[in-house]
Amino acid sequence: MSGFKVGYPVLIDGAKSSNGSRRSFPAGVAASLLAVALLFAPLTSGIPKAYDLRDHLGATLQVLHSLQSGDFYPRWLSEFHAGFGEPTLLFYPPGLYFVSAPLSALLGGDVLSGLFAALALFAFAGCLGAFAFVRRRFTTAAGALAAAAYGLLPFRVFEIYGAGLDSSFAAWSLLPWVLICLEDCVEEEGAGRASRPGVAAWPLLLAAMTLLNLPAVVLLLYLTAFWLLVRALALRKLAGAPRVLGLAIWGAAIAGVHVIPALVEMREVQILGEELYRGNFLFQGQGFGMGEGIRLVFDRMGLIPGIALAASLVALGAAKTSGDPDLDRRRRSFTLLVGLFGCASLFFATAAARWAWEILPVLQKVNLPWRLLEPLSASAALASAAAAVVLARPGGARAAIRLGVLVLLAGLALFGLVFDGALAAANGKMSAGQTRAAIPQFARKEAYFLPKGARRASEMADVPPLACDQPCGVAVIAQRPALRRFRVAAQAPVHLAVRTYYFPGWTARLVRGASAEPLPIGAEPGTGRIVVEVPPGDNLVELRFGSTVPRRVGGTVSVLALAAWVAWIAVRRRRRLAAAGPA
């Protein structure tokens, strides 16, 4: 049990000693770095005109400004909607920007470099996770191949260069590590079994994914539930399912700072968008609202990993045993986990699963069934790497199967690389200088969470920054994303209208020296902008976007859940050391 005294190396390789894991780790790092370098190499010829890239650049810029102003958990992004602002990060997970904005600051305020540096870090984490997940059941070569295959998946190239699904890309980069955690959760059973670090990491990883991309978490939980159900039916016992689900709830509690206020305060906004899921299934042919070109792209991104997954599962199922019953059992567990995740993803991404999208809770909120191309592709990459190395060994399977599957996988890999190049260039490029110059304008675009009762900014282009309904003098004293101060001079009471949408959390105060008193504040009927009732005189008025009851409850739940997790980790560590005995 010496490997379990170290802890972290066991997460890398459950089949070998901790020293073997340490020796293999540099190979995983090298393979991951190579894959990341190749993934982002097209940036040397220009910045992709990815659809959502402008949203992420605009949000990163505003989060950077908020952090610089002392707001360390920004929710209000003040530049969206042409300066009317929006509570974007109350509803959209802030995780990506909490990484990209500090990196931008470290890079001298360069938001473009900061965002892509964050994506590169997530990509590296995903590749290293793919290496760790496959390496622990197979070989270092299989892990390195998995890291390379995962890093260059066509759908992940599409996310960066085509759609600009940067938050989704970041969240799904944690999937290989999640799979390690799920394996550990169902294998840590019974008295005397060694504690596995993946068990402790599972709630934290789920919280991280929640703070990165909510659709990814919804899909992950459905896939996990499907795997647990099939596994329980096969084994005729729950076999770790309560642990997986209980720790998932714990992870949601750690992310409560975002989840609780998002759920409670959603009724205060109208989401600018439309229901798209019915027209975005794979392989449903023409006439469903998806253009011919993009439909073929999605179908190919589903077909390639679908074929690779099927061939790999056949090869792994036909492979001869290793001679180690425990290792063979864990390899079967690997195949079941990857196979079920991949097959379920493929099924739910097609129109055959339309009925499930109609009846399963929350699933329609994901909106785009082709989002499942991410777990499908990842499953195919992991299974293919394992199958390729198993088949490359003499005697690993029948000669015909070995040769046929290896040729097929090699052909799919080659086609995938060519497809990557086409996807990276499909939307065209613009120079880095042009992109940086456009970022302030990106920050002022119409966003997605318009307060209810508010008019769109495009309909109020001539609204001034400040206006009074009576003669008054107004001067701006301070202007920060979540804090405004104005000097208002009037001989009679006035209604001060501010070119900012009102939303719960905005408060107004009349500041007089060291004291302050609240002022009535609300939304102007018909526009939704802030209106403050200011008394006569020469007054200093302060507006601040702060907390509400749901936000305070969410923050409290997160702090308590995280503190409990830290205490639990300490207890597990003491038990592990006690079980290991003297060194």
KAJO-V708611 format. One record per helix or strand of 2 or more residues. SS is the DSSP state (~ for helix, > for strand). FROM is the first residue (numbers start at 1). LEN is the number of residues. If there is no record, write none. Layout:
((SS/FROM/LEN) (SS/FROM/LEN))
This chain:
((~/3/4) (~/8/5) (~/18/28) (>/47/2) (~/53/16) (~/88/4) (~/95/12) (~/111/25) (~/140/12) (~/154/10) (~/166/7) (~/175/13) (~/197/14) (~/214/22) (~/241/14) (~/256/13) (>/269/3) (~/277/3) (~/292/27) (~/325/24) (~/351/9) (~/363/4) (~/369/24) (~/399/27) (>/429/2) (~/432/11) (>/449/3) (~/457/3) (>/466/3) (>/473/8) (>/483/8) (>/494/8) (>/506/7) (>/515/5) (>/521/3) (>/529/6) (>/537/9) (~/549/32))
